[in-house]
Amino acid sequence: METAGRRPGRAGGPPGAGGSGNVSTMDRPNGSGTPWARLEAAIEALSRFTGYLGALAILAAALIVSEGVVVRKVLGWSATWQIELSVFLLMYACFVGAAYAQTREGHLNVDLLLVYFRPRTREYLLLGAAVLSWILCGVIAWYAWPMWWEALVEGERSESLWGPPLWIPYLFLPVGMSLLFLQYLVTIARRIRRIRERAYESRVVRSELRDIEIPGEGGDG
């Protein structure tokens, strides 16, 4: 849950250590061969993989909807599965792809007041927000897994003409929240390292306005 825009370079680090949403060397564990470093790398790789699948799911949904339009409007056939399948694909991209967005700390944020705090205070607030988000994802995953299992065991199906099994779309929520739970754990560890190493940004820019020139706020000074 990124709450402030990034500037190239970080306080307390070499020039260029930061990067627009990319993971800097200061964000990585000190020992690349430690169990935690390997776990963190595995979580990152899994989040990226599911994110790429999410992008393919969005593309597939667009193609399926387009196919449905052609089938109905041009050929005059009925479309019984296109809309429902495209919704399932978008559900996957939304829930399972959330972990990939968190690898870049790219979720929706509100930084109206946060940008006015001192860097260290700001980093502590961001750490607190990450911890709360981590707990929330864990709670949602905890209750979502039984919901999916119930749909699987009882053989629940959609009431549409297509009638696909509901355990498939129900699986996206617990899997997505579990992945996001793990990714927030990585985010928390990185923020703790930033605080310890004083690697946080010395100055931030409002995320929503970073690409807009504001009168009276020109320049980096």
C-alpha positions as CSV (number, residue, x, y, z in Angstrom):
1,M,0.0,0.0,0.0
2,E,2.4,2.6,-1.3
3,T,1.5,6.0,0.1
4,A,4.2,8.3,-1.4
5,G,5.8,8.7,-4.8
6,R,9.4,7.7,-5.3
7,R,12.3,10.0,-6.3
8,P,15.6,8.7,-7.8
9,G,18.0,8.2,-4.9
10,R,17.4,7.7,-1.2
11,A,18.7,9.4,1.9
12,G,21.5,7.5,3.3
13,G,22.2,5.5,0.1
14,P,24.1,5.9,-3.1
15,P,22.6,8.0,-6.0
16,G,20.3,5.9,-8.1
17,A,19.5,3.5,-5.3
18,G,15.8,4.2,-5.6
19,G,13.7,3.6,-8.6
20,S,10.2,4.3,-9.8
21,G,8.5,1.4,-8.1
22,N,11.4,-1.0,-8.6
23,V,13.0,-2.8,-5.7
24,S,16.3,-1.2,-4.8
25,T,19.3,-3.0,-3.4
26,M,18.4,-1.6,0.1
27,D,15.1,-3.3,-0.1
28,R,16.7,-6.7,-0.4
29,P,17.9,-8.8,2.6
30,N,21.6,-8.4,3.4
31,G,22.3,-12.1,3.1
32,S,21.1,-13.4,-0.2
33,G,21.7,-17.0,0.9
34,T,19.8,-16.9,4.1
35,P,16.5,-18.8,4.4
36,W,14.5,-15.6,4.7
37,A,16.2,-14.2,1.6
38,R,15.3,-17.3,-0.3
39,L,11.7,-17.2,1.0
40,E,11.4,-13.6,0.0
41,A,12.7,-14.3,-3.5
42,A,10.3,-17.2,-3.8
43,I,7.3,-15.0,-2.7
44,E,8.3,-12.3,-5.2
45,A,8.7,-14.8,-8.0
46,L,5.3,-16.3,-7.3
47,S,3.6,-12.9,-7.1
48,R,5.2,-11.9,-10.5
49,F,4.1,-15.2,-12.1
50,T,0.5,-14.8,-10.9
51,G,0.5,-11.2,-12.0
52,Y,1.6,-12.2,-15.5
53,L,-1.2,-14.7,-15.5
54,G,-3.6,-11.9,-14.4
55,A,-2.5,-9.9,-17.4
56,L,-3.2,-12.8,-19.7
57,A,-6.6,-13.2,-18.0
58,I,-7.5,-9.6,-18.8
59,L,-6.5,-10.1,-22.4
60,A,-8.5,-13.3,-22.6
61,A,-11.6,-11.7,-21.1
62,A,-11.4,-8.9,-23.7
63,L,-11.2,-11.4,-26.5
64,I,-14.0,-13.5,-25.1
65,V,-16.3,-10.5,-24.8
66,S,-15.5,-9.5,-28.4
67,E,-16.2,-13.0,-29.6
68,G,-19.5,-12.9,-27.8
69,V,-20.5,-9.7,-29.5
70,V,-19.6,-11.1,-32.9
71,V,-21.5,-14.3,-32.2
72,R,-24.7,-12.5,-31.1
73,K,-24.7,-9.5,-33.4
74,V,-23.2,-11.0,-36.6
75,L,-24.1,-14.6,-36.5
76,G,-27.3,-14.3,-34.5
77,W,-26.3,-17.1,-32.1
78,S,-26.9,-17.1,-28.4
79,A,-24.0,-16.4,-26.0
80,T,-24.4,-18.6,-23.0
81,W,-20.9,-18.6,-21.5
82,Q,-18.9,-15.6,-22.7
83,I,-20.0,-13.0,-20.1
84,E,-19.7,-15.4,-17.2
85,L,-16.3,-16.7,-18.2
86,S,-15.0,-13.1,-18.7
87,V,-16.2,-12.2,-15.3
88,F,-14.4,-15.1,-13.8
89,L,-11.2,-14.1,-15.6
90,L,-11.5,-10.6,-14.3
91,M,-12.0,-11.9,-10.8
92,Y,-8.8,-13.8,-11.1
93,A,-6.9,-10.7,-12.3
94,C,-8.4,-8.6,-9.5
95,F,-7.8,-11.0,-6.5
96,V,-4.8,-13.1,-7.5
97,G,-3.1,-10.3,-9.4
98,A,-3.2,-8.1,-6.2
99,A,0.0,-9.6,-4.9
100,Y,1.9,-8.5,-8.1
101,A,0.6,-5.0,-7.6
102,Q,2.0,-5.0,-4.1
103,T,5.4,-6.1,-5.3
104,R,5.6,-2.5,-6.8
105,E,3.6,-1.1,-3.9
106,G,1.1,0.1,-6.5
107,H,-2.2,-0.2,-4.7
108,L,-4.5,2.8,-4.3
109,N,-3.3,5.2,-1.7
110,V,-4.2,8.5,-0.1
111,D,-1.3,10.6,0.9
112,L,-3.0,13.9,1.6
113,L,-1.4,14.3,5.0
114,L,1.4,11.7,4.9
115,V,3.7,13.8,2.7
116,Y,3.9,16.5,5.4
117,F,5.4,14.2,8.0
118,R,9.1,13.7,8.6
119,P,10.7,10.9,6.6
120,R,11.2,8.6,9.7
121,T,7.7,9.3,11.0
122,R,6.3,8.7,7.5
123,E,8.1,5.3,7.2
124,Y,6.7,4.2,10.6
125,L,3.2,5.1,9.4
126,L,3.7,3.2,6.2
127,L,4.9,0.3,8.2
128,G,1.8,0.4,10.4
129,A,-0.4,0.6,7.3
130,A,1.3,-2.5,5.9
131,V,0.9,-4.4,9.2
132,L,-2.9,-3.6,9.2
133,S,-3.2,-4.6,5.6
134,W,-1.3,-7.8,6.3
135,I,-3.7,-8.7,9.2
136,L,-6.8,-7.9,7.0
137,C,-5.6,-10.1,4.2
138,G,-5.0,-12.9,6.7
139,V,-8.5,-12.6,8.1
140,I,-10.1,-12.6,4.7
141,A,-8.1,-15.6,3.6
142,W,-9.0,-17.4,6.8
143,Y,-12.7,-17.1,6.2
144,A,-12.5,-17.5,2.4
145,W,-10.9,-20.9,2.4
146,P,-13.9,-22.7,4.1
147,M,-16.2,-20.9,1.7
148,W,-14.3,-22.4,-1.2
149,W,-14.2,-25.9,0.4
150,E,-17.9,-25.8,1.0
151,A,-18.6,-25.0,-2.7
152,L,-16.2,-27.8,-3.7
153,V,-17.7,-30.5,-1.4
154,E,-21.3,-29.6,-2.1
155,G,-20.8,-29.4,-5.8
156,E,-22.3,-25.9,-6.1
157,R,-22.8,-24.7,-9.7
158,S,-23.8,-21.4,-11.3
159,E,-27.5,-21.0,-12.0
160,S,-26.8,-19.8,-15.5
161,L,-27.4,-21.9,-18.7
162,W,-23.7,-22.6,-18.8
163,G,-23.7,-23.8,-15.2
164,P,-19.9,-23.9,-14.3
165,P,-18.8,-25.2,-10.9
166,L,-18.5,-22.3,-8.5
167,W,-15.5,-23.7,-6.6
168,I,-13.4,-22.4,-9.5
169,P,-14.2,-18.7,-9.1
170,Y,-14.5,-19.1,-5.3
171,L,-10.9,-20.2,-5.3
172,F,-9.6,-16.9,-6.5
173,L,-10.4,-15.0,-3.3
174,P,-8.6,-17.3,-0.8
175,V,-5.6,-17.8,-3.1
176,G,-5.4,-14.1,-3.9
177,M,-5.6,-13.0,-0.2
178,S,-3.1,-15.7,0.8
179,L,-0.6,-14.5,-1.8
180,L,-1.2,-10.8,-0.8
181,F,-0.7,-11.9,2.9
182,L,2.7,-13.3,2.0
183,Q,3.6,-10.3,-0.2
184,Y,2.7,-7.9,2.6
185,L,5.0,-9.9,4.9
186,V,7.8,-9.1,2.4
187,T,6.8,-5.4,2.4
188,I,6.8,-5.2,6.2
189,A,10.3,-6.7,6.3
190,R,11.6,-4.2,3.7
191,R,10.1,-1.3,5.6
192,I,11.8,-2.5,8.8
193,R,15.1,-2.7,7.0
194,R,14.6,0.8,5.6
195,I,14.0,2.2,9.1
196,R,17.0,0.4,10.5
197,E,19.3,1.5,7.7
198,R,17.7,5.0,7.4
199,A,17.1,4.2,3.7
200,Y,13.8,6.0,3.4
201,E,13.2,8.9,1.1
202,S,14.1,12.3,2.4
203,R,11.4,13.9,0.2
204,V,8.3,12.6,-1.5
205,V,5.8,13.9,-4.0
206,R,2.1,13.4,-3.9
207,S,1.5,10.2,-5.8
208,E,-1.6,11.4,-7.7
209,L,0.0,14.6,-8.7
210,R,3.5,13.4,-9.6
211,D,3.0,13.9,-13.3
212,I,1.2,17.2,-13.0
213,E,3.0,20.5,-12.8
214,I,1.5,22.5,-9.8
215,P,1.8,26.3,-9.9
216,G,4.3,27.5,-7.3
217,E,5.8,24.0,-6.7
218,G,8.2,23.9,-9.6
219,G,11.7,22.5,-9.2
220,D,13.1,20.0,-6.7
221,G,14.2,22.6,-4.2
